[in-house]
Amino acid sequence: MTISELFDENYWTSRYHLNQTGWDVGEATNPLKQYLDQIANKEIKILIPGAGNAYEAAYAYNIGFKNVNILDISLLPLDKFAANHPDFPSGQLLHENFFEHKGEYDLIIEQTFFCALNPSLRKDYVKKMTQLLKPTGELGGVLFDVDFGKPGPPFGGNKVEYLKCFEPELKVVKMERCYNSIRERAGIELFFKAVKA
């Protein structure tokens, strides 16, 4: 899998057509639901990059976060989301390459986007996140704490690698094993929060 293929819309669209979507569990996962449940300020501006079917976005929107922005390189899941959630603002569905996106956000949610990127792009991911976060913004979500033992995507890793990758651009204020993962991901997820260093 080349880097250019990972940024090819046709590649990701074909994975949806072929039902090769192992990252998709059909609903918002427990760690992110609990994370969102604990945020009192519903006015914040949220970005979910590489959102796919964006279950987390639907969950956030339904509990009162109205400024949720969904970004994906493939139009197919965005169209599907729009059809399933007709009340969701169409202007918050962003058909873009993450690395070309412009904006400023209070919160960026990570859910299986990082693991879709070739590890050679992880530093670029961190730099882009730093650009997109407001001065007091936060990047939070879930990372896989596992070596998948085969070529990705998904690409795995571990806590030590991730901490080295995020610093010095971002300060990781929390990174720990998820205690509330779904059964299929039990023991292989890290929940993290990071802010601008």
Backbone as numpy.savetxt, mean C-alpha at the origin, in Angstrom:
# Nx Ny Nz CAx CAy CAz Cx Cy Cz
11.49 -11.38 -14.00 10.64 -10.19 -14.00 11.52 -8.95 -14.00
11.44 -8.16 -15.06 12.26 -6.96 -15.15 11.56 -5.79 -14.47
12.34 -4.76 -14.16 11.77 -3.56 -13.54 10.75 -2.92 -14.47
11.05 -2.88 -15.77 10.12 -2.25 -16.70 8.79 -2.99 -16.73
8.83 -4.33 -16.60 7.58 -5.10 -16.59 6.75 -4.78 -15.36
7.41 -4.53 -14.24 6.68 -4.21 -13.02 5.94 -2.89 -13.13
6.35 -2.05 -14.07 5.67 -0.78 -14.27 4.87 -0.76 -15.56
4.54 -1.93 -16.03 3.75 -2.06 -17.25 2.30 -2.34 -16.88
1.42 -1.48 -17.33 0.00 -1.65 -17.00 -0.53 -2.99 -17.49
-0.09 -3.40 -18.68 -0.60 -4.65 -19.24 -0.23 -5.86 -18.38
0.97 -5.82 -17.79 1.38 -6.94 -16.92 0.42 -7.10 -15.76
0.14 -6.01 -15.06 -0.72 -6.09 -13.88 -2.18 -6.36 -14.28
-2.63 -5.78 -15.37 -3.99 -6.05 -15.83 -4.15 -7.52 -16.18
-3.12 -8.10 -16.81 -3.21 -9.53 -17.16 -3.27 -10.39 -15.92
-2.62 -9.98 -14.86 -2.68 -10.76 -13.61 -4.10 -10.76 -13.05
-4.80 -9.63 -13.18 -6.20 -9.61 -12.75 -7.04 -10.51 -13.64
-6.84 -10.43 -14.95 -7.62 -11.26 -15.87 -7.38 -12.75 -15.63
-6.15 -13.11 -15.29 -5.80 -14.52 -15.07 -6.04 -14.97 -13.63
-6.56 -14.06 -12.82 -6.82 -14.33 -11.41 -5.54 -14.71 -10.66
-4.42 -14.11 -11.06 -3.15 -14.31 -10.38 -2.95 -13.17 -9.38
-3.80 -13.19 -8.37 -3.84 -12.09 -7.40 -3.76 -12.63 -5.99
-2.66 -13.31 -5.71 -2.50 -13.92 -4.40 -2.47 -12.93 -3.25
-2.18 -11.66 -3.56 -2.16 -10.63 -2.52 -3.57 -10.22 -2.09
-4.56 -10.58 -2.92 -5.93 -10.13 -2.70 -6.67 -11.14 -1.84
-7.03 -10.72 -0.63 -7.73 -11.65 0.28 -9.23 -11.38 0.32
-9.71 -10.46 -0.50 -11.14 -10.25 -0.63 -11.77 -9.29 0.35
-10.96 -8.71 1.23 -11.47 -7.75 2.21 -10.31 -6.99 2.82
-10.63 -5.93 3.52 -9.60 -5.20 4.26 -9.10 -6.11 5.38
-7.78 -6.16 5.57 -7.24 -7.06 6.58 -7.27 -6.42 7.97
-7.23 -7.28 8.98 -7.38 -6.82 10.37 -6.39 -5.75 10.80
-5.08 -5.90 10.50 -4.15 -4.87 10.97 -4.49 -3.47 10.46
-4.92 -3.37 9.20 -5.23 -2.05 8.66 -6.59 -1.54 9.14
-7.53 -2.42 9.32 -8.82 -1.98 9.88 -8.61 -1.41 11.27
-7.84 -2.11 12.09 -7.62 -1.62 13.45 -6.83 -0.31 13.44
-5.88 -0.21 12.54 -5.09 1.02 12.39 -6.01 2.20 12.07
-6.88 2.02 11.09 -7.80 3.09 10.70 -8.81 3.39 11.81
-9.24 2.38 12.52 -10.21 2.58 13.60 -9.68 3.49 14.69
-8.37 3.54 14.85 -7.75 4.31 15.94 -7.47 5.76 15.56
-7.74 6.13 14.32 -7.48 7.51 13.88 -8.75 8.34 14.07
-8.68 9.34 14.93 -9.86 10.13 15.26 -10.19 11.18 14.20
-9.16 11.77 13.59 -9.37 12.86 12.63 -9.74 12.30 11.27
-11.01 12.40 10.93 -11.51 11.86 9.66 -11.29 12.82 8.49
-10.70 13.98 8.76 -10.49 14.97 7.69 -9.15 14.79 6.98
-8.33 13.89 7.44 -6.99 13.75 6.86 -7.07 13.26 5.42
-6.01 13.61 4.68 -5.91 13.20 3.28 -5.07 11.93 3.20
-5.66 10.87 2.63 -5.04 9.55 2.60 -4.74 9.13 1.17
-3.61 8.47 0.99 -3.26 7.85 -0.29 -3.03 6.36 -0.05
-3.58 5.54 -0.96 -3.29 4.10 -0.96 -2.71 3.76 -2.33
-1.37 3.66 -2.42 -0.75 3.35 -3.71 -0.75 1.85 -4.01
-0.81 1.52 -5.30 -0.87 0.11 -5.68 -2.07 -0.56 -5.04
-3.20 0.14 -5.04 -4.34 -0.23 -4.21 -5.09 -1.47 -4.68
-4.96 -1.81 -5.97 -5.70 -2.97 -6.46 -7.19 -2.81 -6.23
-7.82 -3.80 -5.65 -9.26 -3.75 -5.40 -9.63 -2.86 -4.22
-8.65 -2.36 -3.53 -8.80 -1.25 -2.56 -9.85 -1.48 -1.49
-9.84 -2.66 -0.90 -10.77 -2.94 0.19 -10.54 -2.00 1.37
-9.27 -1.65 1.61 -8.94 -0.73 2.70 -9.55 0.65 2.45
-9.55 1.06 1.19 -10.14 2.37 0.85 -11.64 2.37 1.11
-12.30 1.30 0.71 -13.74 1.20 0.94 -14.04 1.21 2.44
-13.23 0.48 3.20 -13.42 0.44 4.65 -13.24 1.83 5.25
-12.14 2.50 4.86 -11.86 3.84 5.38 -13.00 4.81 5.04
-13.43 4.77 3.79 -14.49 5.67 3.34 -15.79 5.43 4.12
-16.09 4.17 4.36 -17.34 3.82 5.05 -17.34 4.19 6.53
-16.14 4.35 7.12 -16.12 4.75 8.54 -15.87 6.26 8.70
-15.92 6.99 7.57 -15.92 8.44 7.68 -14.76 9.19 7.05
-13.76 8.50 6.56 -12.65 9.18 5.88 -13.09 9.47 4.44
-13.35 10.72 4.13 -13.88 11.05 2.81 -12.80 11.49 1.82
-11.58 11.76 2.32 -10.51 12.19 1.44 -9.50 11.04 1.25
-10.01 9.93 0.76 -9.19 8.74 0.49 -8.91 8.69 -1.00
-7.64 8.59 -1.36 -7.23 8.57 -2.76 -6.60 7.21 -3.08
-7.10 6.59 -4.15 -6.67 5.26 -4.56 -5.83 5.40 -5.82
-4.63 4.83 -5.82 -3.75 4.92 -6.96 -3.37 3.52 -7.44
-3.47 3.29 -8.74 -3.01 2.03 -9.31 -2.59 2.24 -10.76
-1.60 1.46 -11.18 -1.10 1.56 -12.55 -2.04 0.88 -13.53
-2.88 -0.02 -13.02 -3.85 -0.72 -13.86 -5.23 -0.08 -13.71
-5.86 0.18 -14.83 -7.19 0.78 -14.80 -8.26 -0.22 -14.38
-8.03 -1.49 -14.64 -9.05 -2.50 -14.39 -9.57 -2.50 -12.95
-8.71 -2.60 -11.93 -9.26 -2.59 -10.56 -9.91 -1.27 -10.19
-9.43 -0.16 -10.76 -10.05 1.14 -10.48 -11.47 1.19 -11.04
-11.63 0.68 -12.26 -12.97 0.64 -12.86 -13.90 -0.27 -12.05
-13.35 -1.39 -11.60 -14.14 -2.32 -10.81 -14.55 -1.68 -9.48
-13.62 -0.98 -8.86 -13.92 -0.29 -7.60 -15.02 0.75 -7.82
-14.90 1.53 -8.90 -15.90 2.56 -9.19 -17.28 1.94 -9.39
-17.35 0.79 -10.06 -18.63 0.12 -10.29 -19.22 -0.40 -8.99
-18.35 -0.89 -8.10 -18.83 -1.45 -6.83 -19.13 -0.40 -5.77
-18.55 0.80 -5.96 -18.73 1.89 -4.99 -19.07 3.18 -5.72
-20.27 3.26 -6.28 -20.65 4.41 -7.11 -20.66 5.74 -6.37
-20.75 5.71 -5.04 -20.75 6.95 -4.26 -19.34 7.48 -4.01
-18.32 6.69 -4.31 -16.94 7.11 -4.08 -16.55 8.14 -5.13
-15.93 9.26 -4.74 -15.60 10.33 -5.70 -14.65 9.85 -6.80
-15.06 10.00 -8.04 -14.24 9.52 -9.16 -12.90 10.26 -9.24
-12.87 11.51 -8.77 -11.63 12.28 -8.80 -10.58 11.76 -7.84
-10.96 10.82 -6.98 -10.03 10.24 -6.02 -9.56 8.84 -6.45
-9.89 8.49 -7.69 -9.39 7.26 -8.30 -8.29 7.67 -9.28
-7.07 7.31 -8.98 -5.91 7.82 -9.70 -5.23 6.71 -10.50
-5.36 6.81 -11.83 -4.74 5.83 -12.72 -3.36 6.36 -13.11
-2.36 6.02 -12.30 -1.03 6.60 -12.47 0.07 5.63 -12.04
1.28 5.95 -12.49 2.49 5.34 -11.97 2.82 6.06 -10.66
2.96 5.31 -9.61 3.24 5.89 -8.30 4.42 6.86 -8.32
5.48 6.50 -9.03 6.69 7.32 -9.01 6.53 8.63 -9.78
5.44 8.79 -10.50 5.16 10.03 -11.22 4.07 10.85 -10.55
3.51 10.33 -9.48 2.39 10.99 -8.82 2.85 12.23 -8.04
2.01 13.26 -8.06 2.26 14.49 -7.29 1.16 14.65 -6.26
1.53 15.14 -5.11 0.54 15.39 -4.07 1.18 15.42 -2.70
0.36 15.75 -1.70 0.81 15.76 -0.31 -0.26 15.12 0.56
0.17 14.22 1.43 -0.78 13.42 2.19 -0.44 13.38 3.68
-1.51 13.30 4.47 -1.35 13.14 5.92 -1.02 11.69 6.26
-1.55 10.78 5.48 -1.36 9.35 5.73 -1.25 8.62 4.40
-0.23 7.79 4.28 -0.11 6.87 3.14 -0.14 5.45 3.70
-1.04 4.66 3.16 -1.22 3.29 3.64 -0.47 2.31 2.74
0.33 1.47 3.36 1.08 0.42 2.65 0.40 -0.93 2.86
-0.01 -1.51 1.74 -0.63 -2.85 1.80 -0.30 -3.57 0.50
0.72 -4.39 0.51 1.18 -5.23 -0.61 1.70 -4.46 -1.82
1.93 -3.16 -1.70 2.54 -2.40 -2.80 4.06 -2.55 -2.74
4.63 -2.38 -1.57 6.07 -2.48 -1.38 6.59 -3.83 -1.88
5.86 -4.90 -1.60 6.31 -6.24 -1.98 6.18 -6.50 -3.47
5.44 -5.63 -4.17 5.31 -5.78 -5.62 6.49 -5.15 -6.37
7.26 -4.33 -5.66 8.37 -3.62 -6.28 9.65 -4.45 -6.21
10.42 -4.43 -7.28 11.74 -5.05 -7.25 12.54 -4.42 -6.12
13.24 -5.22 -5.31 14.02 -4.65 -4.20 14.98 -3.54 -4.60
15.42 -3.51 -5.85 16.31 -2.44 -6.30 15.61 -1.08 -6.30
14.28 -1.08 -6.20 13.51 0.16 -6.20 13.08 0.60 -4.81
13.50 -0.11 -3.80 13.00 0.21 -2.46 13.48 1.57 -1.95
14.70 1.93 -2.25 15.18 3.26 -1.85 14.40 4.35 -2.58
14.07 4.10 -3.85 13.27 5.07 -4.61 11.86 5.18 -4.01
11.33 4.06 -3.56 10.02 4.05 -2.90 10.06 4.95 -1.66
11.11 4.79 -0.86 11.22 5.58 0.38 11.36 7.06 0.05
12.17 7.40 -0.94 12.32 8.81 -1.34 11.00 9.40 -1.82
10.27 8.62 -2.61 8.99 9.12 -3.12 7.99 9.28 -1.98
7.97 8.34 -1.06 7.08 8.48 0.10 7.40 9.74 0.88
8.68 10.01 1.04 9.10 11.21 1.77 8.60 12.47 1.07
8.62 12.47 -0.25 8.12 13.62 -1.02 6.62 13.78 -0.87
5.90 12.68 -0.82 4.44 12.73 -0.80 3.84 12.99 0.58
4.62 12.75 1.61 4.12 12.98 2.96 4.19 14.46 3.34
3.15 14.96 3.97 3.19 16.29 4.56 4.23 16.29 5.68
4.67 17.45 6.14 5.70 17.49 7.20 5.35 16.65 8.43
4.08 16.58 8.74 3.68 15.77 9.91 3.00 14.47 9.47
3.16 14.10 8.21 2.49 12.92 7.68 3.09 11.61 8.16
2.33 10.54 7.92 2.74 9.21 8.38 2.53 8.18 7.29
3.51 7.31 7.15 3.40 6.12 6.30 3.18 4.94 7.23
2.13 4.19 6.99 1.85 3.07 7.88 1.20 1.92 7.15
1.40 0.74 7.69 0.77 -0.43 7.09 1.50 -1.71 7.40
1.51 -2.61 6.43 1.99 -3.96 6.66 3.04 -4.35 5.62
4.10 -5.01 6.09 5.16 -5.54 5.24 5.27 -7.04 5.50
5.65 -7.79 4.46 5.85 -9.22 4.64 7.19 -9.49 5.31
7.17 -10.27 6.36 8.37 -10.66 7.09 8.70 -12.11 6.74
9.10 -12.31 5.49 9.32 -13.68 5.00 10.16 -13.64 3.73
10.95 -14.69 3.53 11.65 -14.91 2.27 10.79 -15.89 1.48
10.22 -15.44 0.38 9.30 -16.29 -0.37 10.01 -17.44 -1.08
11.34 -17.36 -1.19 12.10 -18.46 -1.75 11.94 -18.68 -3.24
11.43 -17.67 -3.93 11.28 -17.75 -5.39 11.24 -16.33 -5.94
11.49 -16.18 -7.24 11.46 -14.84 -7.82 10.09 -14.18 -7.63
10.12 -12.88 -7.38 8.86 -12.15 -7.19 8.37 -11.53 -8.47
7.30 -10.75 -8.39 6.58 -10.42 -7.16 5.70 -11.57 -6.66
5.44 -11.62 -5.35 5.88 -10.68 -4.32 7.34 -10.90 -3.92
7.96 -9.81 -3.48 9.33 -9.84 -2.97 9.27 -9.69 -1.46
9.93 -10.58 -0.76 9.89 -10.55 0.70 11.03 -9.76 1.31
11.23 -9.98 2.59 12.28 -9.30 3.32 12.13 -9.53 4.81
12.85 -8.75 5.59 12.77 -8.89 7.03 12.97 -7.53 7.69
12.75 -7.49 8.99 12.77 -6.24 9.73 14.11 -5.51 9.60
15.21 -6.23 9.68 16.53 -5.60 9.59 16.70 -4.91 8.23
16.33 -5.60 7.16 16.42 -5.02 5.81 15.55 -3.77 5.70
14.34 -3.86 6.20 13.41 -2.74 6.07 13.89 -1.51 6.84
14.40 -1.71 8.04 14.89 -0.57 8.81 16.05 0.12 8.10
16.95 -0.66 7.51 18.06 -0.08 6.74 17.55 0.66 5.52
16.53 0.13 4.91 15.97 0.73 3.69 15.28 2.06 3.99
14.54 2.12 5.06 13.75 3.31 5.36 14.61 4.47 5.86
15.66 4.16 6.58 16.51 5.22 7.10 17.56 5.61 6.05
18.01 6.88 5.99 17.70 7.96 6.93 16.52 8.84 6.51
15.87 8.52 5.38 14.78 9.38 4.88 13.58 9.40 5.85
13.25 8.23 6.36 12.10 8.10 7.25 12.53 7.55 8.60
11.85 8.00 9.62 12.09 7.48 10.97 11.00 6.46 11.28
11.40 5.22 11.48 10.44 4.17 11.81 10.13 4.25 13.30
8.89 4.57 13.61 8.49 4.72 15.02 7.88 3.43 15.57
7.54 2.52 14.66 7.01 1.23 15.10 7.21 0.22 13.98
7.70 -0.96 14.33 7.75 -2.08 13.40 7.78 -3.36 14.24
6.68 -4.06 14.21 6.57 -5.25 15.05 5.66 -6.28 14.39
5.82 -7.51 14.80 5.01 -8.60 14.26 3.53 -8.35 14.52
2.73 -8.51 13.48 1.28 -8.35 13.64 0.73 -9.47 14.53
-0.13 -9.10 15.45 -0.77 -10.09 16.31 -2.17 -10.42 15.82
-2.65 -9.67 14.83 -4.03 -9.84 14.38 -4.11 -10.12 12.87
-3.08 -10.76 12.32 -3.10 -11.13 10.91 -4.22 -12.14 10.63
-4.66 -12.18 9.39 -5.55 -13.26 8.99 -4.76 -14.57 9.05
-5.46 -15.68 9.11 -4.82 -16.99 9.32 -3.73 -17.27 8.29
-4.01 -16.93 7.02 -3.07 -17.23 5.95 -1.76 -16.45 6.07
-1.77 -15.36 6.81 -0.58 -14.52 6.93 -0.03 -14.47 8.35
-0.54 -15.33 9.20 -0.10 -15.34 10.60 1.40 -15.61 10.68
2.08 -14.75 11.42 3.51 -14.92 11.64 4.42 -14.38 10.55
3.85 -13.84 9.48 4.69 -13.34 8.38 4.39 -11.88 8.03
3.78 -11.16 8.94 3.49 -9.75 8.69 4.08 -8.87 9.78
4.60 -7.73 9.36 5.07 -6.70 10.28 4.20 -5.47 10.11
3.66 -4.96 11.20 2.98 -3.68 11.15 3.99 -2.58 11.45
3.95 -1.50 10.66 4.92 -0.43 10.87 4.27 0.94 10.70
4.91 1.93 11.33 4.58 3.34 11.13 5.90 4.09 11.00
5.95 5.02 10.04 7.15 5.80 9.82 6.78 7.24 9.52
7.63 8.16 9.92 7.43 9.58 9.69 8.70 10.16 9.07
8.62 11.40 8.61 9.82 12.04 8.06 10.88 12.17 9.15
12.10 11.84 8.80 13.19 11.91 9.78 13.55 13.35 10.08
